[in-house]
Amino acid sequence: MRQRLFSGAFAETLQYVMASLQGPVKTRTGSLKHTVTINHQQYVSKYTINQIRQRYHLRYQTKRINHQLVYVNRVWLYTTTARSGVWDYKHPTKSSQVTHNGRFIVFRTWMGGSASKLTYVSLDTGKLYTADVINLK
């Protein structure tokens, strides 16, 4: 029994030393085959940005409305929380929204003024969530 405890502790110590010498081991599951670059950071993903755009018809556009440049479906940021529903920026606790946890890429469409549409796509599963943001300022 004493030998079994000693061998277990020795194996754990050996694994710790090997990990500290080699650095962290980065593994990814079989479904996460692609990388997505957002703001000069790379994240593993199930789909590429082009595949996401084709799957959900998120064509990137720029338009001029009243002498202002408006972006449609622009890759905006990476986040770990997605919201769906209507999100009132001035009163976030009274908003009718649902939050989802995970790793998401955010496509933003600025409608001009104080309204915006956020489209969240999960990097792990590829699911889509949309949120309408109102009262930005």
CYANA upper distance limits for C-alpha pairs under 8 A (distance plus 0.5 A):
  1 MET  CA      5 LEU  CA      6.95
  2 ARG  CA      6 PHE  CA      6.68
  3 GLN  CA      7 SER  CA      6.57
  4 ARG  CA      8 GLY  CA      6.71
  5 LEU  CA      9 ALA  CA      6.76
  6 PHE  CA     10 PHE  CA      6.53
  7 SER  CA     11 ALA  CA      6.55
  8 GLY  CA     12 GLU  CA      6.80
  9 ALA  CA     13 THR  CA      6.69
 10 PHE  CA     14 LEU  CA      6.59
 11 ALA  CA     15 GLN  CA      6.67
 12 GLU  CA     16 TYR  CA      6.69
 13 THR  CA     17 VAL  CA      6.73
 14 LEU  CA     18 MET  CA      6.67
 15 GLN  CA     19 ALA  CA      6.57
 16 TYR  CA     20 SER  CA      6.64
 17 VAL  CA     21 LEU  CA      6.72
 18 MET  CA     22 GLN  CA      6.56
 19 ALA  CA     23 GLY  CA      6.01
 19 ALA  CA     24 PRO  CA      6.84
 19 ALA  CA     25 VAL  CA      8.17
 20 SER  CA     24 PRO  CA      8.07
 28 ARG  CA     32 LEU  CA      6.77
 28 ARG  CA     33 LYS  CA      8.41
 28 ARG  CA     44 VAL  CA      8.27
 29 THR  CA     33 LYS  CA      8.45
 31 SER  CA     46 LYS  CA      6.23
 32 LEU  CA     44 VAL  CA      6.51
 32 LEU  CA     45 SER  CA      5.46
 32 LEU  CA     46 LYS  CA      4.80
 32 LEU  CA     47 TYR  CA      8.15
 32 LEU  CA    124 ASP  CA      7.41
 33 LYS  CA     44 VAL  CA      7.48
 33 LYS  CA     45 SER  CA      6.92
 33 LYS  CA     46 LYS  CA      6.35
 33 LYS  CA     47 TYR  CA      8.11
 34 HIS  CA     44 VAL  CA      6.19
 34 HIS  CA     45 SER  CA      5.59
 34 HIS  CA     46 LYS  CA      6.45
 34 HIS  CA     47 TYR  CA      6.57
 34 HIS  CA     48 THR  CA      6.57
 35 THR  CA     42 GLN  CA      6.64
 35 THR  CA     43 TYR  CA      5.87
 35 THR  CA     44 VAL  CA      4.87
 35 THR  CA     45 SER  CA      5.93
 35 THR  CA     47 TYR  CA      8.49
 35 THR  CA     48 THR  CA      7.30
 36 VAL  CA     42 GLN  CA      6.01
 36 VAL  CA     43 TYR  CA      5.71
 36 VAL  CA     44 VAL  CA      6.75
 36 VAL  CA     45 SER  CA      6.87
 36 VAL  CA     48 THR  CA      6.72
 36 VAL  CA     49 ILE  CA      7.25
 37 THR  CA     41 GLN  CA      5.88
 37 THR  CA     42 GLN  CA      4.92
 37 THR  CA     43 TYR  CA      6.90
 38 ILE  CA     42 GLN  CA      6.98
 38 ILE  CA     43 TYR  CA      8.38
 38 ILE  CA     75 VAL  CA      8.22
 38 ILE  CA     76 TRP  CA      8.36
 38 ILE  CA     77 LEU  CA      6.86
 38 ILE  CA     78 TYR  CA      7.23
 39 ASN  CA     77 LEU  CA      7.79
 44 VAL  CA    123 LEU  CA      7.87
 45 SER  CA    123 LEU  CA      5.22
 45 SER  CA    124 ASP  CA      6.47
 46 LYS  CA    123 LEU  CA      6.38
 46 LYS  CA    124 ASP  CA      6.19
 46 LYS  CA    125 THR  CA      7.27
 46 LYS  CA    126 GLY  CA      7.44
 47 TYR  CA     51 GLN  CA      6.37
 47 TYR  CA     52 ILE  CA      6.83
 47 TYR  CA    123 LEU  CA      7.63
 47 TYR  CA    126 GLY  CA      7.71
 48 THR  CA     52 ILE  CA      6.79
 49 ILE  CA     53 ARG  CA      6.64
 50 ASN  CA     54 GLN  CA      6.70
 51 GLN  CA     55 ARG  CA      6.51
 52 ILE  CA     56 TYR  CA      6.69
 52 ILE  CA     58 LEU  CA      8.09
 52 ILE  CA    121 VAL  CA      8.42
 52 ILE  CA    126 GLY  CA      8.19
 53 ARG  CA     57 HIS  CA      5.89
 53 ARG  CA     58 LEU  CA      5.02
 53 ARG  CA     59 ARG  CA      6.62
 54 GLN  CA     58 LEU  CA      7.26
 54 GLN  CA     59 ARG  CA      8.25
 58 LEU  CA     73 ASN  CA      6.31
 59 ARG  CA     72 VAL  CA      8.10
 59 ARG  CA     73 ASN  CA      6.84
 60 TYR  CA     71 TYR  CA      8.10
 60 TYR  CA     72 VAL  CA      6.16
 60 TYR  CA     73 ASN  CA      5.56
 60 TYR  CA     74 ARG  CA      6.36
 61 GLN  CA     71 TYR  CA      6.51
 61 GLN  CA     72 VAL  CA      5.49
 61 GLN  CA     73 ASN  CA      7.41
 61 GLN  CA     74 ARG  CA      8.18
 62 THR  CA     69 LEU  CA      7.15
 62 THR  CA     70 VAL  CA      6.11
 62 THR  CA     71 TYR  CA      5.22
 62 THR  CA     72 VAL  CA      6.61
 63 LYS  CA     69 LEU  CA      6.23
 63 LYS  CA     70 VAL  CA      5.59
 63 LYS  CA     71 TYR  CA      7.07
 63 LYS  CA     72 VAL  CA      8.38
 64 ARG  CA     68 GLN  CA      5.86
 64 ARG  CA     69 LEU  CA      5.21
 64 ARG  CA     70 VAL  CA      6.49
 65 ILE  CA     69 LEU  CA      7.07
 65 ILE  CA     70 VAL  CA      7.32
 70 VAL  CA    109 THR  CA      8.30
 70 VAL  CA    110 TRP  CA      6.63
 70 VAL  CA    111 MET  CA      7.49
 70 VAL  CA    112 GLY  CA      7.38
 71 TYR  CA    108 ARG  CA      8.13
 71 TYR  CA    109 THR  CA      6.22
 71 TYR  CA    110 TRP  CA      6.42
 72 VAL  CA    108 ARG  CA      7.26
 72 VAL  CA    109 THR  CA      4.92
 72 VAL  CA    110 TRP  CA      7.15
 73 ASN  CA    107 PHE  CA      5.58
 73 ASN  CA    108 ARG  CA      5.70
 73 ASN  CA    109 THR  CA      5.58
 73 ASN  CA    119 THR  CA      8.43
 74 ARG  CA    107 PHE  CA      5.66
 74 ARG  CA    108 ARG  CA      5.79
 74 ARG  CA    109 THR  CA      7.07
 75 VAL  CA    105 ILE  CA      7.90
 75 VAL  CA    106 VAL  CA      6.54
 75 VAL  CA    107 PHE  CA      5.05
 75 VAL  CA    108 ARG  CA      7.00
 76 TRP  CA    105 ILE  CA      8.17
 76 TRP  CA    106 VAL  CA      6.01
 76 TRP  CA    107 PHE  CA      5.97
 76 TRP  CA    108 ARG  CA      6.43
 77 LEU  CA    105 ILE  CA      6.58
 77 LEU  CA    106 VAL  CA      5.87
 77 LEU  CA    107 PHE  CA      8.05
 78 TYR  CA    103 ARG  CA      7.89
 78 TYR  CA    104 PHE  CA      6.30
 78 TYR  CA    105 ILE  CA      5.27
 78 TYR  CA    106 VAL  CA      6.66
 79 THR  CA    103 ARG  CA      6.57
 79 THR  CA    104 PHE  CA      5.82
 79 THR  CA    105 ILE  CA      7.00
 79 THR  CA    106 VAL  CA      7.84
 80 THR  CA    101 ASN  CA      6.46
 80 THR  CA    102 GLY  CA      5.56
 80 THR  CA    103 ARG  CA      5.12
 80 THR  CA    104 PHE  CA      6.44
 81 THR  CA     99 THR  CA      7.05
 81 THR  CA    100 HIS  CA      6.13
 81 THR  CA    101 ASN  CA      5.28
 81 THR  CA    102 GLY  CA      6.67
 81 THR  CA    103 ARG  CA      7.64
 81 THR  CA    104 PHE  CA      7.68
 82 ALA  CA     99 THR  CA      6.02
 82 ALA  CA    100 HIS  CA      5.47
 82 ALA  CA    101 ASN  CA      6.92
 82 ALA  CA    102 GLY  CA      8.21
 82 ALA  CA    104 PHE  CA      7.39
 82 ALA  CA    120 TYR  CA      6.64
 82 ALA  CA    129 TYR  CA      7.69
 83 ARG  CA     87 TRP  CA      8.42
 83 ARG  CA     97 GLN  CA      6.77
 83 ARG  CA     98 VAL  CA      6.04
 83 ARG  CA     99 THR  CA      5.01
 83 ARG  CA    100 HIS  CA      6.75
 83 ARG  CA    120 TYR  CA      8.23
 83 ARG  CA    129 TYR  CA      7.53
 83 ARG  CA    130 THR  CA      7.54
 83 ARG  CA    131 ALA  CA      6.41
 84 SER  CA     97 GLN  CA      5.90
 84 SER  CA     98 VAL  CA      5.76
 84 SER  CA     99 THR  CA      7.04
 84 SER  CA    129 TYR  CA      6.07
 84 SER  CA    130 THR  CA      5.52
 84 SER  CA    131 ALA  CA      4.94
 84 SER  CA    132 ASP  CA      8.25
 85 GLY  CA     96 SER  CA      6.61
 85 GLY  CA     97 GLN  CA      5.09
 85 GLY  CA     98 VAL  CA      7.08
 85 GLY  CA    130 THR  CA      7.14
 85 GLY  CA    131 ALA  CA      5.33
 85 GLY  CA    132 ASP  CA      6.83
 86 VAL  CA     95 SER  CA      6.82
 86 VAL  CA     96 SER  CA      6.10
 86 VAL  CA     97 GLN  CA      6.21
 86 VAL  CA    131 ALA  CA      6.15
 86 VAL  CA    132 ASP  CA      5.31
 86 VAL  CA    133 VAL  CA      6.64
 86 VAL  CA    134 ILE  CA      8.10
 87 TRP  CA     92 PRO  CA      7.02
 87 TRP  CA     95 SER  CA      5.70
 87 TRP  CA     96 SER  CA      7.11
 87 TRP  CA     97 GLN  CA      6.64
 87 TRP  CA    131 ALA  CA      7.10
 87 TRP  CA    132 ASP  CA      6.43
 87 TRP  CA    133 VAL  CA      5.31
 87 TRP  CA    134 ILE  CA      6.89
 88 ASP  CA     92 PRO  CA      5.95
 88 ASP  CA     94 LYS  CA      8.05
 88 ASP  CA     95 SER  CA      5.95
 88 ASP  CA    133 VAL  CA      6.43
 88 ASP  CA    134 ILE  CA      5.60
 88 ASP  CA    135 ASN  CA      6.56
 88 ASP  CA    136 LEU  CA      8.35
 89 TYR  CA    133 VAL  CA      7.16
 89 TYR  CA    134 ILE  CA      6.60
 89 TYR  CA    135 ASN  CA      6.03
 89 TYR  CA    136 LEU  CA      6.03
 90 LYS  CA    135 ASN  CA      6.62
 90 LYS  CA    136 LEU  CA      7.56
 90 LYS  CA    137 LYS  CA      8.39
 91 HIS  CA     95 SER  CA      7.08
 97 GLN  CA    131 ALA  CA      8.37
102 GLY  CA    122 SER  CA      7.54
102 GLY  CA    124 ASP  CA      8.39
103 ARG  CA    122 SER  CA      6.28
103 ARG  CA    123 LEU  CA      6.21
103 ARG  CA    124 ASP  CA      7.38
104 PHE  CA    120 TYR  CA      6.41
104 PHE  CA    121 VAL  CA      5.86
104 PHE  CA    122 SER  CA      4.91
104 PHE  CA    123 LEU  CA      5.97
105 ILE  CA    120 TYR  CA      6.25
105 ILE  CA    121 VAL  CA      5.92
105 ILE  CA    122 SER  CA      7.02
105 ILE  CA    123 LEU  CA      7.24
106 VAL  CA    118 LEU  CA      7.00
106 VAL  CA    119 THR  CA      6.12
106 VAL  CA    120 TYR  CA      5.18
106 VAL  CA    121 VAL  CA      7.09
107 PHE  CA    118 LEU  CA      6.30
107 PHE  CA    119 THR  CA      5.49
107 PHE  CA    120 TYR  CA      6.95
108 ARG  CA    116 SER  CA      7.63
108 ARG  CA    117 LYS  CA      6.36
108 ARG  CA    118 LEU  CA      5.21
108 ARG  CA    119 THR  CA      6.84
109 THR  CA    116 SER  CA      6.26
109 THR  CA    117 LYS  CA      5.57
109 THR  CA    118 LEU  CA      6.93
110 TRP  CA    115 ALA  CA      7.16
110 TRP  CA    116 SER  CA      5.03
110 TRP  CA    117 LYS  CA      6.92
111 MET  CA    115 ALA  CA      6.07
111 MET  CA    116 SER  CA      5.79
111 MET  CA    117 LYS  CA      7.84
112 GLY  CA    116 SER  CA      7.91
114 SER  CA    134 ILE  CA      6.48
114 SER  CA    135 ASN  CA      5.69
114 SER  CA    136 LEU  CA      5.31
114 SER  CA    137 LYS  CA      6.59
115 ALA  CA    132 ASP  CA      7.96
115 ALA  CA    133 VAL  CA      6.20
115 ALA  CA    134 ILE  CA      5.14
115 ALA  CA    135 ASN  CA      6.94
115 ALA  CA    136 LEU  CA      7.12
116 SER  CA    132 ASP  CA      6.59
116 SER  CA    133 VAL  CA      5.59
116 SER  CA    134 ILE  CA      7.09
117 LYS  CA    130 THR  CA      7.73
117 LYS  CA    131 ALA  CA      6.41
117 LYS  CA    132 ASP  CA      5.14
117 LYS  CA    133 VAL  CA      6.44
118 LEU  CA    130 THR  CA      6.19
118 LEU  CA    131 ALA  CA      5.65
118 LEU  CA    132 ASP  CA      6.83
118 LEU  CA    133 VAL  CA      7.83
119 THR  CA    128 LEU  CA      7.50
119 THR  CA    129 TYR  CA      6.35
119 THR  CA    130 THR  CA      4.96
119 THR  CA    131 ALA  CA      6.96
120 TYR  CA    128 LEU  CA      6.21
120 TYR  CA    129 TYR  CA      5.50
120 TYR  CA    130 THR  CA      6.52
121 VAL  CA    126 GLY  CA      6.25
121 VAL  CA    127 LYS  CA      6.05
121 VAL  CA    128 LEU  CA      5.10
121 VAL  CA    129 TYR  CA      6.92
122 SER  CA    126 GLY  CA      5.23
122 SER  CA    127 LYS  CA      5.82
122 SER  CA    128 LEU  CA      7.18
